[in-house]
Amino acid sequence: MGYRFFPHISPLCQGLIFESIQTIEELMATATTRTGLKLLTTILYNTYQTGRKVAVDFKSNLKIVFDQFLPQ
């Protein structure tokens, strides 16, 4: 589902100092929308390699579905 939670999280974060990842996770879990949707958070503790390049044919294999209302 493509719900946009960032606008609902931003006001919660204003003026706060994040002391730990757990603090951020708890804060994000309190976010809701006007219609009552709740945010599910998951912290990924994986270490990812930097500087990796995408495959040469990555863009040609990417499935892009354009909306008729906003085709671009």
Phi and psi restraints in degrees (value plus and minus 20) as a CYANA .aco file:
   2 GLY   PHI    -124.3   -84.3
   2 GLY   PSI      23.5    63.5
   3 TYR   PHI     -90.9   -50.9
   3 TYR   PSI     126.4   166.4
   4 ARG   PHI    -123.2   -83.2
   4 ARG   PSI      86.5   126.5
   5 PHE   PHI    -115.7   -75.7
   5 PHE   PSI     -35.6     4.4
   6 PHE   PHI     -75.5   -35.5
   6 PHE   PSI     -62.9   -22.9
   7 PRO   PHI     -82.2   -42.2
   7 PRO   PSI     -44.8    -4.8
   8 HIS   PHI    -105.7   -65.7
   8 HIS   PSI     -42.1    -2.1
   9 ILE   PHI    -106.1   -66.1
   9 ILE   PSI     -57.7   -17.7
  10 SER   PHI     -72.4   -32.4
  10 SER   PSI     -67.8   -27.8
  11 PRO   PHI     -83.0   -43.0
  11 PRO   PSI     -49.4    -9.4
  12 LEU   PHI     -88.9   -48.9
  12 LEU   PSI     -47.3    -7.3
  13 CYS   PHI    -112.2   -72.2
  13 CYS   PSI     -29.9    10.1
  14 GLN   PHI     -83.8   -43.8
  14 GLN   PSI     107.7   147.7
  15 GLY   PHI      57.8    97.8
  15 GLY   PSI     -10.2    29.8
  16 LEU   PHI    -122.9   -82.9
  16 LEU   PSI     129.1   169.1
  17 ILE   PHI    -127.5   -87.5
  17 ILE   PSI     102.7   142.7
  18 PHE   PHI    -102.0   -62.0
  18 PHE   PSI      93.1   133.1
  19 GLU   PHI    -109.3   -69.3
  19 GLU   PSI     -45.1    -5.1
  20 SER   PHI    -176.9  -136.9
  20 SER   PSI     144.8   184.8
  21 ILE   PHI     -86.4   -46.4
  21 ILE   PSI     -54.6   -14.6
  22 GLN   PHI     -83.5   -43.5
  22 GLN   PSI     -57.4   -17.4
  23 THR   PHI     -81.1   -41.1
  23 THR   PSI     -63.8   -23.8
  24 ILE   PHI     -85.5   -45.5
  24 ILE   PSI     -63.1   -23.1
  25 GLU   PHI     -81.4   -41.4
  25 GLU   PSI     -63.6   -23.6
  26 GLU   PHI     -84.9   -44.9
  26 GLU   PSI     -59.2   -19.2
  27 LEU   PHI     -83.9   -43.9
  27 LEU   PSI     -65.8   -25.8
  28 MET   PHI     -82.7   -42.7
  28 MET   PSI     -55.1   -15.1
  29 ALA   PHI     -88.8   -48.8
  29 ALA   PSI     -37.3     2.7
  30 THR   PHI    -105.5   -65.5
  30 THR   PSI     -30.3     9.7
  31 ALA   PHI     -92.0   -52.0
  31 ALA   PSI     116.7   156.7
  32 THR   PHI    -160.2  -120.2
  32 THR   PSI     144.9   184.9
  33 THR   PHI    -121.0   -81.0
  33 THR   PSI     153.7   193.7
  34 ARG   PHI     -80.9   -40.9
  34 ARG   PSI     -50.1   -10.1
  35 THR   PHI    -107.6   -67.6
  35 THR   PSI     -19.3    20.7
  36 GLY   PHI      76.4   116.4
  36 GLY   PSI     -14.7    25.3
  37 LEU   PHI     -87.1   -47.1
  37 LEU   PSI     119.4   159.4
  38 LYS   PHI    -129.1   -89.1
  38 LYS   PSI     132.6   172.6
  39 LEU   PHI    -113.5   -73.5
  39 LEU   PSI     111.1   151.1
  40 LEU   PHI    -122.4   -82.4
  40 LEU   PSI     104.4   144.4
  41 THR   PHI    -131.8   -91.8
  41 THR   PSI     126.4   166.4
  42 THR   PHI    -159.8  -119.8
  42 THR   PSI     107.5   147.5
  43 ILE   PHI    -115.5   -75.5
  43 ILE   PSI     105.8   145.8
  44 LEU   PHI    -118.1   -78.1
  44 LEU   PSI     100.3   140.3
  45 TYR   PHI    -119.9   -79.9
  45 TYR   PSI      -4.4    35.6
  46 ASN   PHI     -92.9   -52.9
  46 ASN   PSI     130.1   170.1
  47 THR   PHI    -122.0   -82.0
  47 THR   PSI     106.6   146.6
  48 TYR   PHI    -128.1   -88.1
  48 TYR   PSI     122.4   162.4
  49 GLN   PHI     -90.0   -50.0
  49 GLN   PSI     113.2   153.2
  50 THR   PHI    -111.2   -71.2
  50 THR   PSI     137.6   177.6
  51 GLY   PHI      60.1   100.1
  51 GLY   PSI     -11.1    28.9
  52 ARG   PHI     -91.7   -51.7
  52 ARG   PSI     121.9   161.9
  53 LYS   PHI    -122.1   -82.1
  53 LYS   PSI     126.2   166.2
  54 VAL   PHI     -95.9   -55.9
  54 VAL   PSI     139.1   179.1
  55 ALA   PHI     -82.4   -42.4
  55 ALA   PSI     131.1   171.1
  56 VAL   PHI     -77.6   -37.6
  56 VAL   PSI     -60.6   -20.6
  57 ASP   PHI    -114.6   -74.6
  57 ASP   PSI      -2.1    37.9
  58 PHE   PHI     -76.5   -36.5
  58 PHE   PSI     -70.5   -30.5
  59 LYS   PHI     -87.4   -47.4
  59 LYS   PSI     -54.7   -14.7
  60 SER   PHI     -92.6   -52.6
  60 SER   PSI     -44.7    -4.7
  61 ASN   PHI    -112.9   -72.9
  61 ASN   PSI     -23.6    16.4
  62 LEU   PHI     -96.5   -56.5
  62 LEU   PSI     105.9   145.9
  63 LYS   PHI    -105.3   -65.3
  63 LYS   PSI      96.3   136.3
  64 ILE   PHI    -136.6   -96.6
  64 ILE   PSI     105.1   145.1
  65 VAL   PHI    -130.0   -90.0
  65 VAL   PSI      97.1   137.1
  66 PHE   PHI    -109.0   -69.0
  66 PHE   PSI     118.6   158.6
  67 ASP   PHI    -100.8   -60.8
  67 ASP   PSI     123.2   163.2
  68 GLN   PHI     -90.1   -50.1
  68 GLN   PSI     -50.6   -10.6
  69 PHE   PHI     -94.7   -54.7
  69 PHE   PSI     -61.5   -21.5
  70 LEU   PHI    -144.4  -104.4
  70 LEU   PSI      55.6    95.6
  71 PRO   PHI     -86.1   -46.1
  71 PRO   PSI     -43.6    -3.6
